[in-house]
Amino acid sequence: MFPVALAGAKAPTLMWAHEHEIEPQAAAQLRNIAALPWVHGVRVMPDVHLGKGATVGSVIAMPDAVSPAAVGVDIGCGMEAVRTDLTAADLPDDLRSLRSRIEAAVPVGFHSHEDAVDVKRLPLGARRLASPVLWQRFWSKFSDLHPGVQQLESRARKQIGSLGSGNHFIEVCLDQDDAVWVLLHSGSRNIGKELAERHTKIARDLPHNQDLPDRDLAVFLAGTPEMVAYRHDLTWAQEYAARNRAVMLALVCESIRAEFGDRPVGFDAPVSCHHNYVSEEEIDGVPMLVTRKGAVRAGAGDLALIPGSMGTRSYVVRGKGNPASFQSASHGAGRRMSRSAAKRQFTVEDLIAQTEGVESRKDAGVVDEIPAAYKDIDQVIAAQTDLIEVQHTLRQVLCVKG
């Protein structure tokens, strides 16, 4: 059944969704992307929906160019998950205490830690975040970032290990065997957004971008100082996002250990993946710069995470390495309506009903994250059986939102 070609697209554009299932604005946006003279091909995942400049759920291959919009403002946004040795039988009937403990350990929304987290004190984080020397080496690169963000270093340090808001979350889940998992979703916080917006503005003003159908799709070209500067800052922000999730996961695991007191809790090796990023890959036998915005790499054997919405299922998957999709898969369920539309249509009572059985916020501040605002995650998974194989099916029992 899939993929299907997008009618009227200039560059080859294959989709794991039918055009009638996609917002007309998103389809038009995909055609604008495919019309860029630098594009080799576009691949569209089943969670596709309208984005800023570039469509969420798109994979774009260009040999000599990168569009910041094709990465998104939350550079390096992605997922992290770990299986514990706890089972459903170990969990208390009331999970409010555990949610409160996690919320006390991990700042949410626009908040940050009062002081930067000392990663040396984190048993899990200390192993995964490497030596203090490498940690210092990472921060030493801050002074080489765009001059416009230099005043933000203190804030960036304090936001390592924090969640953010919107569709970012921390969840405790049960898999098909009732094993307890931790699953979280976050990115590069404010510093990634600041870098993305500054470089996008630079790209929009370059001469070769003046006649584009959408100036938000402005690109940097290989061999130019603007491309070098963007790739440098992008790489740093992707690493920041990965470190942010690693610290956050360590803090959540600490909270779980504290909640269970004398009962030792073990954790497997984590699964981690970006879904807003750039990588250098070979596509159709040619070296390409591949941007995935709301998509994960699904190379043969790659483990990835595809979450649903609040109160629904999420999936741990293994990639099949399908070259037709540029070895990619979806990053989640994908929104089916905007946040403002969800707030107009649904009430707190609707949210309570749709998140029944999940320990979570149930107030007006998260109504826009109601499950009905998202596509059916099971249908999204079913549309990409040629791209991924499900390893674990997770159902949420606790969800922390910003």
N, C-alpha and C positions, 0 to 999 in steps of 0.2 A: 504493500500500500504506500509506503514512504520510501524514499523522498519523492516530492513533487516539485516541479519547477515553478517559480514565480513568473507569471505572464508579464511580459513587457520589461523585464529586467535586462539591462545592457550586459553586465557581466553574469556568468553562470551563477544562478541563485537557487539552491535546492533547499526545500523546507520539509521539516517533520511535523507539519501542520497543514491543513487545507486553507486556502486563501479565504474562504467564506467564514472561517473560524477566527480570523485575525481582524483587529480593528482596521478600518480603511486608512486611518492616519498612519498606522504602523506599516501597512503594505506600501503606502506612498513613501514612507521614510526608507524602507528597504530598497525601493527603486532608486531613490536619491543616492543611497550608498553605492548601489551597483553601477550607477552612472559615473562615479568618480573615475577619472582616466587612469588612476594608479592601481585599481582593484583587479586582482586575478580572479577572485571568486568570493561568494558569500554563502554561508550556511546558516540556516534558521532553525532553532530548537523549538520543541512543542510548547514551551512556556513563554513564547514570544509575546511582547507587548510594547507599546509606545514608550520611547525613552527620550532623553534630552539629546538631540543631534542624531545619535545612533540608537538603533532599536535594542531593547533588552532582549537577550536570547539570541544574539547574533554573533557569528564567528566570521571574521574578515581577514583574508589573506592578501597582502600587498608585498611585492618584492623589495620596494625601495621607499616606502612611505608608511607613516603611522598617523592616525587621527586620534587626538586625545579624547574626543567624544566616543570613539569606539572602545575605549577603556572605561570611561565613566569618571565621575568626580571622586568616588570612593575607591581610590586605587588600591588594588590588592585585596579587596573585600573577598571573604571566603568563609569556609567552614572548618570546624575542628570537632572531633568526636573521640571518645574513649569508652571502651567497655570495662566495667568494674567486675569484681567477683561477688557482688551483691545480687540477690534475686528479689523478685516481687515480694516474696514472703518476709524478707528482711525489712521492708519499708513499713513505717508506721501508717496507720489509717489516715492520720491527719498530717499533711506535708507542709503546713504553714510555717512551722518552726524552721524547717530546712530552707524554704524559700526566703524567709527573713534573714537567715544566716548568710545565704548567697548574696542577697541584696546588700547586706552590710559589708561584705568583702569586695564586691565588684560595683563600682559606681556606674549608674545608668543615666540615660539622657545626655544632657550637656555637662554633667558633673565629671570630676576627675578625682584622683587620689590627692589627699592633702600634701603628701610628699611622694616622690617617685618610689615605686616598689623596689625593695632590695631583693633582687632575684636570687642572691646567694642563700637566702633563708628559705627558699621554696624547694622542697625535696624533689618534686617532679620537674619544676622549672629549671632547677640548677643543672640537671642532666641535659635537658633539651635546649637550653639557651647557651650552651657552651661555656667557655671559660670567661672570667672577668676581663681578660685581655681582649677577647673577641667582642664582648659587649662594649667595652670602651672604644674599640676600633669602629664599631658601628656608629656610635654617637660622635666620634671625631669627624665623621663625614658631614655632619649637619652644617658646618661652616661653609661647605662647598655647594649647598643648595641655593636656590633662587634667592637673591638679596631681599626680596619682599617678605620672606618668612623668617628672617633671622631673629626677629623679636619673639618668635613663638616657640623657641626651644624649651623653655621651662614648662610651658603648657603641654608640649608634646611628650616630654618625659613623664609628666604626671598623668597623662591619659593612657600610657601603656598599661594594659590590664584593665581597661574599662570598656563598657558595652556600646554606648551610643543609644540611638532611638530608632524610630521607624520600624523596619522589618527585622532589625537585629534582635537576637534573643539568646537566652541560655535555657536549656531544657534538660530535664531528667526524663528518660524514656525507658520503656521496656521493649525488648525485642521479641521475636517469635517464640523464644524459649524462656521468656520471663527474666532474662538477664538485664540488669540495670546498666544503662548507658548515660553518659553526659554528652550533649550535643550543643554547640554554640555557633553563632553567626555574627561576625563583625569585620571591620576593616581598618583603614588607616586613620580613622577619626578626623579631627579637624585639620591636621597637617596635610593629609592626603588631598582633602578638598581644596585647601589653599593652594597647594602646588598645582593641582589640575586646573583650577580657574586661571591662575597666572599664565600657565603655558598655553591654555586655550586662547586667551586674549592675544598672546604673541602670534599664534598660528593664524588667527583671523585677519591679522594685519599684513601678512606676507603677500607679496604681489601675485603669486601663483594661485592664491585662494580667492581672488576677488570676484570671479565669475561662476562660483559654485552654485548649484541649485539651493543649497542650504549652507550658509556660512558657518553654522555650528559644526559642519563636517570638515572644517579646515584641517589640513595635514602638514606634517613636517616631512621634508625630503631627506633621504640619505645623503651623507657627505656635507651637510650644512651644520654650522655651529648651533642653530636652533634645535636640530634633531639631536645632536650630541648632548646638549643641556637637558632636553626633555628626557631622553633615555637615562641619563644619569640620575635625575630626580625621581623618575618613575621606578627605577630599580631600587632606590633607597626606600621609597614609600611602600613598595611591595614587601620588602624585608620588614619594615616597621609593622605592617599589617600582620604578617606571620608571627612576629614577636609579640604583638599585642594579644593575639589569640592564644599563644603558648602561655603567656603569663596569666591571662584570664582563666585558662583551663586549670592551671596549677592552683590558683586561688579557689576555684570551685571545688577541686579535689580536696584541698585543705578543709574546706567547709564541710564536705561530706565526711571526712575522717573525724572532724570535731563533733559532728552530729551523732556519730555512732560510738563515740567515746572509746571504751576499752575494746571494742570489736575491731580488729585490724581490717582495713579495706585495701584490696589490691586493685591495680589498674593495668590494663594491657597497653601495648604501644599505641599511641594515638594515630588517627587518620586525619590528614590535613589536605586542603586544596583551596587554591584561589579560584574565583570566578569573575574577576574584573582585572585583566592583566594582559601583558604582551609577552610573547616568547618567540624565539628563533626556531623555526621548524622547517622541515622539507615537505613541501606540498606538490604533488604531481611531479616529483623529481627535481624541483627547483627550490632553492633556499628562499624562505618567506619570513616576513614579520607577521605573526598571527595575533590578532586581538580577539579576546573572548570577553564579551560584556554580558554577564548573566549566562555564562556557559562554563562548563568544566572540561578539562582534558580527559578523554576517555580512550587513551592508548591501550593497546593490548596488555591486560594485567593491571592497569592503573586502578587504584581504589579511589573512589570519590563519594561525595555526600550530596544527596538531593532531598532537601527538606520540603515538607508540606507547610501548611499554615497552622496557626494556633488550634490545638484540639484535633488535628488530623494526623496522618502518618508521615513518616520520613523514611528515607532509604539509604542504606549503605550499598554501593554498587561497585562492580568491577567492569572496566572498559573492555570492549571487544576489538578496539583498534580499527574501526570501520573508516577506510580512507574517504568514503563518500561524504562523511560529515566533517572532514578535516580532523578526524579522531576526537570528536567533541560530543558532549551530551548536555542536557538542560541543567540549570543550577537550582531549580526549585519548581514550585507550582506555577508561579507567574500570576500577576494580577489580572483580573478580568474587569475591574472597574477602578477608577481613580480613588484616591483617598477622600477627596471632597465628595464624590458621589456616594461612597460608602457611608460617610457621616450623615448625608442627607437621607439615605435609604434605611439605615439600621439604627437600632436603639441599644441602650445598655441591656435591656431585657433580652434582646436578640443575642447579644454577645454571651450573656449568662447561659442561655439555652444551648448555644453552639459550642461552648467550651465546658459543658457539663462533664464532671469527672476529672478535670484538669485544675490543679492548684495554680492560680494565676491572678493577675489583675483583671478585674471585671468592672471597669469604669469608663466614663466618656473619653478619657485620654487615649484609649486603645481600640475604640470602636472601629477605626479605619483599618485595623488589623484582623477584623472578624473573618472567620473562614470563608464565608460566602462572598467576600471581596476577591477571593483567589480562585483560580481554576482548580478543577478536580485533580489532585495529585496522582490518583490511581490512573486516570486517563492519560495524564502526561507521561507516566512511566510506561503505560501500554503502547504509546506511540513510538517508543524508542527501543523496542526489544532487540533491534538489530545493532544498537549502539552500546548497550549495557546489559549486564546480568545482575539481578538483585542478589545480594549476599545476606542482608539482614533487613527486616521490616521493623521499624520502630514506632511505638505509639507513645505520645506524650502523657506524662502524669503530673508534670510540674513545668511551668513556663515563666521565665522572668523577662519582662519587657521594659524598655526605657520609657 
